[in-house]
Amino acid sequence: MHLPYFMRRVNRVFTNPVLGTIAWIVPPLATVHHKGRKSGKRYSTPVVAFRTKKGFVVPMTYGRDVDWGRNIVAAGGCELVQFGNSHSLGNPRVVSTKQAYRQLPPLIRPALRAANLPGYVLLDLVSEAAGASTKKRGTKARKG
């Protein structure tokens, strides 16, 4: 069961701005930075994200048609910041619980299966060598 539709508006106006200030440092919360598919405007959306061997899996608590999900699929990727680390992600695909289940942490699987969420977004790391995370939030890359 996913959250009621009216909660999208509540979260967009109230919860997301509040969580957005801390999501990048409180796992499993994360912030997805994406570009609007119609407006081209940049957005930051707090989400729950779990690290996988190849990237991340993000539960779609409001349904498969959420704007952030549609935006990253249309763009072919996004940036995700979790615990101060920024990750470039690509190959976004919306999948079922069955397809995402193996990617989820074992301790979380029963709760997410019971929640019966409508879908998940799987994303692959695109710019990280051997799984190492990219620069920390707020630091600049050095030329060397």
Residue frames as a rotation matrix with the C-alpha (Angstrom) as fourth column:
MET 1
0.579 0.815 0.000 0.00
0.815 -0.579 0.000 0.00
0.000 0.000 -1.000 0.00
HIS 2
-0.509 -0.751 0.421 1.47
0.726 -0.637 -0.258 3.33
0.462 0.174 0.870 -0.98
LEU 3
-0.710 0.172 -0.683 0.79
0.444 -0.643 -0.624 6.63
-0.546 -0.747 0.380 0.74
PRO 4
0.325 0.938 0.122 -2.40
0.748 -0.176 -0.640 8.54
-0.578 0.300 -0.759 -0.16
TYR 5
0.083 -0.243 0.966 -2.25
0.915 -0.366 -0.171 10.93
0.395 0.898 0.192 -3.11
PHE 6
0.849 0.303 0.432 -2.98
0.162 -0.929 0.334 14.05
0.502 -0.214 -0.838 -1.02
MET 7
0.732 -0.633 -0.251 0.24
0.341 0.022 0.940 13.39
-0.589 -0.774 0.231 0.94
ARG 8
0.064 -0.703 0.708 2.23
0.991 -0.040 -0.130 14.29
0.120 0.710 0.694 -2.18
ARG 9
0.350 0.159 0.923 1.15
0.283 -0.957 0.058 17.90
0.893 0.241 -0.380 -1.83
VAL 10
0.997 0.013 0.080 1.74
-0.074 -0.255 0.964 17.95
0.033 -0.967 -0.253 1.94
ASN 11
0.482 -0.874 0.069 5.24
0.659 0.413 0.629 16.57
-0.577 -0.258 0.775 1.47
ARG 12
0.066 -0.455 0.888 6.08
0.902 -0.353 -0.248 18.85
0.426 0.817 0.387 -1.45
VAL 13
0.442 0.222 0.869 5.07
0.042 -0.973 0.227 21.97
0.896 -0.064 -0.439 0.51
PHE 14
0.747 -0.026 0.665 6.07
-0.631 -0.343 0.696 21.07
0.210 -0.939 -0.272 4.07
THR 15
0.855 -0.350 0.383 7.93
0.014 0.754 0.657 17.82
-0.518 -0.557 0.649 4.71
ASN 16
0.630 -0.637 0.445 10.38
0.749 0.348 -0.563 17.86
0.204 0.688 0.696 1.79
PRO 17
0.434 -0.517 0.738 11.81
-0.138 -0.848 -0.512 21.32
0.890 0.120 -0.439 2.57
VAL 18
0.657 -0.174 0.733 12.31
-0.753 -0.096 0.652 20.32
-0.043 -0.980 -0.194 6.22
LEU 19
0.784 -0.340 0.519 13.80
0.182 0.926 0.331 16.89
-0.594 -0.165 0.788 5.48
GLY 20
0.806 -0.457 0.376 15.86
0.393 -0.062 -0.918 18.32
0.443 0.887 0.129 2.65
THR 21
0.569 -0.599 0.563 18.03
-0.671 -0.734 -0.103 20.15
0.475 -0.320 -0.820 5.16
ILE 22
0.088 -0.532 0.842 19.10
-0.870 0.371 0.326 16.93
-0.486 -0.761 -0.430 6.91
ALA 23
0.899 0.414 0.143 18.40
-0.312 0.835 -0.454 14.09
-0.308 0.363 0.879 4.44
TRP 24
0.633 -0.686 -0.359 21.91
-0.361 0.149 -0.920 14.10
0.685 0.712 -0.154 2.98
ILE 25
-0.409 -0.854 0.322 23.45
-0.698 0.066 -0.713 13.21
0.588 -0.517 -0.623 6.37
VAL 26
-0.288 0.405 0.868 20.87
-0.796 0.403 -0.452 10.78
-0.533 -0.821 0.206 7.86
PRO 27
-0.748 0.018 -0.663 20.89
-0.470 0.692 0.548 7.35
0.469 0.722 -0.509 6.19
PRO 28
-0.377 -0.164 0.911 18.84
0.755 0.516 0.405 5.74
-0.537 0.841 -0.071 4.76
LEU 29
0.727 0.593 -0.347 17.59
0.293 -0.725 -0.624 9.20
-0.621 0.351 -0.700 3.79
ALA 30
-0.470 -0.814 0.341 19.23
0.743 -0.156 0.651 10.80
-0.477 0.559 0.679 0.78
THR 31
0.201 0.491 -0.848 18.67
-0.192 -0.829 -0.526 13.76
-0.961 0.268 -0.072 -1.51
VAL 32
-0.026 -0.118 0.993 18.08
0.905 0.418 0.073 13.22
-0.424 0.901 0.096 -5.22
HIS 33
-0.207 -0.109 -0.972 19.15
-0.222 -0.963 0.155 16.18
-0.953 0.248 0.175 -7.36
HIS 34
-0.332 0.213 0.919 17.30
0.825 0.538 0.173 16.11
-0.457 0.816 -0.354 -10.68
LYS 35
-0.920 -0.001 -0.393 16.16
-0.192 -0.871 0.451 18.36
-0.343 0.491 0.801 -13.51
GLY 36
-0.018 0.999 0.039 12.50
-0.223 0.034 -0.974 18.90
-0.975 -0.026 0.222 -14.43
ARG 37
-0.460 -0.156 0.874 11.65
0.658 0.602 0.453 17.11
-0.597 0.783 -0.174 -17.65
LYS 38
0.381 0.661 0.646 9.37
0.912 -0.385 -0.144 19.96
0.154 0.644 -0.749 -18.82
SER 39
0.988 0.102 -0.117 10.61
0.131 -0.950 0.283 23.05
-0.083 -0.295 -0.952 -16.97
GLY 40
0.343 -0.936 0.076 14.33
0.340 0.048 -0.939 22.29
0.876 0.348 0.335 -16.93
LYS 41
0.444 -0.107 0.890 14.33
-0.719 -0.635 0.282 23.60
0.535 -0.765 -0.358 -13.36
ARG 42
-0.518 -0.694 -0.500 16.64
-0.137 0.644 -0.753 21.92
0.844 -0.321 -0.429 -10.84
TYR 43
0.572 0.744 0.345 15.03
-0.569 0.056 0.821 20.09
0.591 -0.666 0.455 -7.93
SER 44
-0.747 -0.665 -0.020 16.24
-0.423 0.499 -0.756 18.40
0.513 -0.556 -0.654 -4.74
THR 45
0.366 0.929 -0.047 13.98
-0.651 0.292 0.700 15.72
0.665 -0.226 0.712 -3.34
PRO 46
-0.460 -0.488 0.742 14.52
-0.872 0.407 -0.273 13.81
-0.169 -0.772 -0.613 -0.09
VAL 47
0.444 0.520 -0.729 14.06
-0.625 0.763 0.164 10.05
0.642 0.383 0.664 -0.54
VAL 48
0.503 -0.350 0.790 14.95
-0.489 0.639 0.594 6.79
-0.713 -0.685 0.150 1.16
ALA 49
0.599 -0.370 -0.710 17.80
-0.669 0.255 -0.698 5.09
0.439 0.893 -0.094 -0.71
PHE 50
0.723 -0.365 0.587 19.65
-0.196 0.706 0.680 1.84
-0.663 -0.607 0.439 -0.13
ARG 51
-0.022 -0.846 -0.532 23.13
-0.957 -0.136 0.255 1.19
-0.288 0.515 -0.807 -1.51
THR 52
0.937 0.212 0.280 23.56
-0.112 0.936 -0.333 -1.86
-0.332 0.280 0.901 -3.72
LYS 53
0.166 -0.916 0.364 26.65
0.578 0.390 0.717 -3.43
-0.799 0.092 0.594 -5.28
LYS 54
-0.289 -0.242 0.926 25.98
0.955 -0.141 0.261 -1.54
0.067 0.960 0.271 -8.51
GLY 55
-0.611 0.135 0.780 24.29
0.114 -0.960 0.256 1.64
0.783 0.246 0.571 -7.26
PHE 56
-0.898 0.385 0.211 21.13
-0.341 -0.310 -0.887 2.40
-0.276 -0.869 0.410 -5.32
VAL 57
-0.524 0.851 -0.031 17.54
0.641 0.418 0.644 1.25
0.561 0.318 -0.764 -4.94
VAL 58
-0.961 0.256 0.104 14.92
-0.274 -0.831 -0.485 3.88
-0.037 -0.494 0.868 -4.05
PRO 59
-0.557 0.828 0.070 11.40
0.767 0.545 -0.340 2.90
-0.319 -0.135 -0.938 -2.92
MET 60
-0.823 0.400 0.403 8.58
-0.028 -0.737 0.675 4.78
0.568 0.544 0.618 -4.66
THR 61
-0.866 0.415 -0.280 6.28
0.400 0.240 -0.884 5.37
-0.300 -0.878 -0.374 -1.70
TYR 62
-0.356 0.756 -0.550 3.75
-0.350 -0.653 -0.672 7.55
-0.867 -0.047 0.497 -3.59
GLY 63
0.718 0.613 0.330 3.40
0.067 0.412 -0.909 5.53
-0.693 0.675 0.254 -6.76
ARG 64
0.016 -0.720 0.693 5.21
0.843 0.383 0.378 4.97
-0.537 0.579 0.614 -10.02
ASP 65
0.330 0.206 0.921 4.21
0.819 -0.548 -0.170 8.36
0.470 0.811 -0.349 -11.42
VAL 66
0.599 -0.160 -0.784 6.04
0.531 -0.654 0.539 10.62
-0.599 -0.740 -0.307 -8.94
ASP 67
0.980 -0.161 -0.114 7.72
-0.196 -0.739 -0.645 13.64
0.020 0.654 -0.756 -10.52
TRP 68
0.235 -0.964 0.124 11.23
-0.828 -0.131 0.546 12.91
-0.510 -0.231 -0.829 -9.25
GLY 69
-0.058 -0.216 0.975 11.03
0.133 0.966 0.222 9.38
-0.989 0.143 -0.027 -10.67
ARG 70
0.735 0.397 0.550 9.73
0.587 0.033 -0.809 10.52
-0.339 0.917 -0.209 -14.03
ASN 71
0.865 -0.445 -0.234 12.36
-0.487 -0.857 -0.168 13.28
-0.126 0.259 -0.958 -14.15
ILE 72
-0.015 -0.958 0.286 15.33
-0.690 0.217 0.691 10.99
-0.724 -0.187 -0.664 -13.54
VAL 73
0.088 0.107 0.990 14.05
0.498 0.856 -0.137 8.39
-0.863 0.505 0.022 -16.01
ALA 74
0.927 0.310 0.212 13.58
0.340 -0.451 -0.825 11.10
-0.160 0.837 -0.523 -18.67
ALA 75
0.692 -0.714 -0.108 17.05
-0.716 -0.698 0.022 12.55
-0.091 0.062 -0.994 -17.97
GLY 76
0.609 -0.460 -0.646 18.72
-0.050 0.791 -0.610 9.15
0.791 0.404 0.459 -17.82
GLY 77
-0.147 -0.679 -0.719 20.16
0.780 0.367 -0.506 9.76
0.608 -0.636 0.476 -14.36
CYS 78
0.811 0.357 0.463 20.64
-0.016 -0.778 0.628 12.07
0.584 -0.517 -0.626 -11.40
GLU 79
-0.481 -0.857 0.185 22.91
-0.244 -0.072 -0.967 12.97
0.842 -0.511 -0.174 -8.52
LEU 80
0.684 0.634 -0.361 22.22
0.186 0.328 0.926 11.42
0.705 -0.701 0.106 -5.14
VAL 81
-0.333 -0.758 0.561 23.75
-0.487 -0.371 -0.791 12.69
0.808 -0.536 -0.245 -1.91
GLN 82
0.794 0.516 -0.322 23.78
-0.008 0.539 0.843 10.38
0.608 -0.666 0.432 1.08
PHE 83
0.790 -0.442 -0.425 25.77
0.539 0.168 0.826 10.77
-0.293 -0.881 0.371 4.29
GLY 84
0.484 -0.561 -0.672 27.72
-0.251 -0.825 0.507 13.61
-0.838 -0.076 -0.540 2.73
ASN 85
-0.609 -0.707 0.361 28.80
0.127 0.362 0.923 11.65
-0.783 0.608 -0.131 -0.34
SER 86
0.190 0.618 -0.763 27.67
-0.737 -0.424 -0.527 12.65
-0.649 0.662 0.375 -3.82
HIS 87
-0.451 -0.257 0.855 27.02
0.238 0.889 0.393 9.88
-0.860 0.380 -0.340 -6.35
SER 88
-0.406 0.303 -0.862 26.43
-0.878 -0.392 0.275 10.25
-0.255 0.868 0.426 -10.10
LEU 89
-0.417 0.374 0.828 23.79
0.035 0.917 -0.396 7.72
-0.908 -0.137 -0.396 -11.12
GLY 90
-0.525 0.249 -0.814 22.48
-0.846 -0.253 0.468 6.55
-0.090 0.935 0.344 -14.45
ASN 91
-0.762 0.280 -0.584 20.39
-0.125 0.821 0.556 3.85
0.635 0.497 -0.591 -16.10
PRO 92
-0.720 0.547 0.427 17.30
-0.562 -0.099 -0.821 4.55
-0.407 -0.831 0.379 -13.97
ARG 93
-0.619 0.586 -0.523 14.56
-0.194 0.531 0.825 1.97
0.761 0.612 -0.215 -14.26
VAL 94
-0.194 0.693 0.695 11.30
-0.981 -0.113 -0.160 1.51
-0.032 -0.712 0.701 -12.42
VAL 95
-0.654 -0.106 -0.749 10.88
-0.230 0.971 0.062 -2.07
0.721 0.213 -0.659 -11.23
SER 96
0.488 0.864 -0.121 8.52
-0.251 0.271 0.929 -4.17
0.836 -0.423 0.349 -9.13
THR 97
0.527 -0.234 0.817 9.09
-0.835 0.035 0.548 -5.30
-0.156 -0.972 -0.177 -5.55
LYS 98
0.909 -0.145 0.390 10.04
0.153 0.988 0.011 -8.72
-0.387 0.050 0.921 -6.86
GLN 99
0.625 -0.692 0.361 12.81
0.479 -0.025 -0.877 -7.25
0.617 0.721 0.316 -9.03
ALA 100
0.260 -0.512 0.818 14.07
-0.517 -0.790 -0.330 -4.92
0.816 -0.337 -0.470 -6.28
TYR 101
0.935 0.301 0.189 13.84
-0.302 0.394 0.868 -7.42
0.187 -0.869 0.459 -3.43
ARG 102
0.652 -0.739 -0.168 17.30
0.739 0.669 -0.076 -8.98
0.168 -0.075 0.983 -3.92
GLN 103
-0.067 -0.699 0.712 18.86
0.433 -0.664 -0.610 -5.51
0.899 0.268 0.347 -3.98
LEU 104
0.513 0.392 0.763 17.41
-0.434 -0.649 0.625 -4.46
0.740 -0.652 -0.163 -0.62
PRO 105
-0.585 -0.705 0.400 19.22
-0.695 0.183 -0.696 -4.95
0.418 -0.685 -0.597 2.71
PRO 106
-0.587 0.332 -0.738 18.07
0.255 0.941 0.221 -8.25
0.768 -0.059 -0.638 4.27
LEU 107
-0.783 0.272 -0.560 16.83
0.571 -0.044 -0.820 -6.63
-0.247 -0.961 -0.121 7.49
ILE 108
-0.676 0.505 -0.536 14.65
-0.464 -0.857 -0.223 -4.16
-0.573 0.098 0.814 5.54
ARG 109
-0.919 0.232 -0.320 13.12
-0.200 0.426 0.883 -6.64
0.341 0.875 -0.345 3.07
PRO 110
-0.585 0.754 -0.300 10.23
0.804 0.586 -0.097 -7.88
0.103 -0.298 -0.949 5.24
ALA 111
-0.289 0.478 -0.830 9.06
0.389 -0.734 -0.557 -4.34
-0.875 -0.484 0.026 6.12
LEU 112
-0.611 0.023 -0.791 9.16
-0.605 -0.658 0.449 -3.14
-0.510 0.753 0.416 2.52
ARG 113
-0.911 0.356 -0.208 7.45
0.121 0.712 0.691 -6.29
0.394 0.605 -0.692 1.26
ALA 114
-0.421 0.776 -0.470 4.70
0.867 0.192 -0.460 -5.78
-0.267 -0.601 -0.753 3.87
ALA 115
-0.422 0.217 -0.880 4.35
-0.042 -0.975 -0.220 -2.14
-0.905 -0.056 0.421 2.77
ASN 116
0.036 0.439 0.898 3.50
0.829 0.488 -0.272 -3.41
-0.558 0.754 -0.347 -0.72
LEU 117
-0.117 -0.174 -0.978 4.92
-0.188 -0.963 0.194 -0.35
-0.975 0.206 0.080 -2.43
PRO 118
0.799 0.601 -0.024 4.02
-0.113 0.112 -0.987 0.15
-0.591 0.792 0.157 -6.10
GLY 119
0.823 -0.542 0.172 7.59
0.355 0.254 -0.900 0.22
0.443 0.801 0.402 -7.36
TYR 120
0.501 -0.786 -0.362 11.26
0.347 -0.201 0.916 0.98
-0.793 -0.584 0.172 -6.90
VAL 121
0.903 -0.358 -0.238 13.85
-0.389 -0.442 -0.808 2.86
0.184 0.822 -0.539 -8.92
LEU 122
0.575 -0.803 0.155 17.13
0.622 0.552 0.555 1.05
-0.531 -0.223 0.817 -9.53
LEU 123
0.924 -0.358 -0.136 20.09
-0.377 -0.788 -0.487 3.27
0.067 0.502 -0.862 -10.43
ASP 124
0.638 -0.769 -0.029 23.64
0.760 0.636 -0.137 2.38
0.123 0.065 0.990 -11.41
LEU 125
0.406 -0.638 -0.655 26.79
0.138 -0.665 0.734 4.26
-0.903 -0.388 -0.182 -10.40
VAL 126
0.912 -0.026 0.410 28.26
0.410 0.004 -0.912 5.96
0.022 1.000 0.014 -13.46
SER 127
0.576 -0.718 0.390 31.30
-0.224 -0.598 -0.770 7.90
0.786 0.357 -0.505 -12.35
GLU 128
0.568 -0.389 0.725 32.73
-0.791 -0.014 0.612 6.05
-0.228 -0.921 -0.316 -9.40
ALA 129
-0.032 -0.686 -0.727 35.80
-0.689 0.542 -0.481 3.88
0.724 0.486 -0.490 -9.79
ALA 130
-0.578 -0.255 -0.775 35.49
0.127 0.910 -0.395 0.45
0.806 -0.327 -0.494 -8.16
GLY 131
0.240 0.829 -0.505 32.54
0.688 0.222 0.691 1.52
0.685 -0.513 -0.517 -6.00
ALA 132
-0.589 -0.457 -0.666 34.38
0.794 -0.480 -0.373 4.29
-0.149 -0.749 0.646 -4.15
SER 133
0.507 0.846 -0.165 32.18
0.806 -0.534 -0.257 7.29
-0.306 -0.003 -0.952 -3.45
THR 134
0.143 -0.388 0.910 32.82
0.666 -0.642 -0.379 10.64
0.732 0.661 0.167 -5.07
LYS 135
-0.698 -0.564 0.441 33.74
0.135 -0.708 -0.693 13.88
0.703 -0.425 0.571 -3.38
LYS 136
-0.484 0.483 -0.730 32.24
0.851 0.065 -0.521 14.79
-0.204 -0.873 -0.442 -0.05
ARG 137
0.508 0.739 0.442 29.51
0.770 -0.620 0.153 17.43
0.387 0.263 -0.884 -0.03
GLY 138
0.986 -0.038 -0.160 30.98
0.036 -0.900 0.434 20.89
-0.161 -0.434 -0.887 0.28
THR 139
0.111 -0.994 -0.024 34.49
0.080 -0.015 0.997 19.97
-0.991 -0.113 0.078 -0.87
LYS 140
0.661 0.041 -0.750 36.02
-0.687 -0.368 -0.626 20.83
-0.302 0.929 -0.215 -4.20
ALA 141
0.873 -0.379 0.308 37.77
0.458 0.855 -0.245 18.37
-0.170 0.354 0.919 -6.46
ARG 142
0.347 -0.843 -0.412 41.51
-0.287 -0.513 0.809 18.93
-0.893 -0.163 -0.420 -6.70
LYS 143
0.891 -0.208 -0.404 43.42
-0.381 0.142 -0.914 19.06
0.247 0.968 0.047 -9.94
GLY 144
0.467 -0.743 0.480 46.39
-0.568 0.164 0.806 16.89
-0.678 -0.649 -0.346 -9.80
